[in-house]
Amino acid sequence: MAVSKHGNGTVAGPVRSTSTGYEVRKPTGTWIACRGSCSETLRVETVDIFENNGSMSGYGTAQNECGIFGCLELRYPR
């Protein structure tokens, strides 16, 4: 199950193993290759596809996925 980080709801889909790695199925029926995590790939490709910090570049891509340690933000002191 994938949970939106922006309040857009949740989505779930089955995962299958293929010769090239794992794939997760979107609600539309399309199978997509899992990138880092199948749940993160599903979240970014569905409920959070247009949540990209105001930029149209990178929407629905791995750029918007959180890593194995969660969503980390770098903050620099002023």
Stockholm file with secondary structure:
# STOCKHOLM 1.0

chainA/1-78         MAVSKHGNGTVAGPVRSTSTGYEVRKPTGTWIACRGSCSETLRVETVDIFENNGSMSGYGTAQNECGIFGCLELRYPR
#=GR chainA/1-78 SS CEECSSSCCEECCCEEEETTEEEEECTTSCEEECSSCHHHHHHHHTTTTTCSTTCSTTTTSGGGCCBTTBCCCCCCCC
#=GC SS_cons        CEECSSSCCEECCCEEEETTEEEEECTTSCEEECSSCHHHHHHHHTTTTTCSTTCSTTTTSGGGCCBTTBCCCCCCCC
//
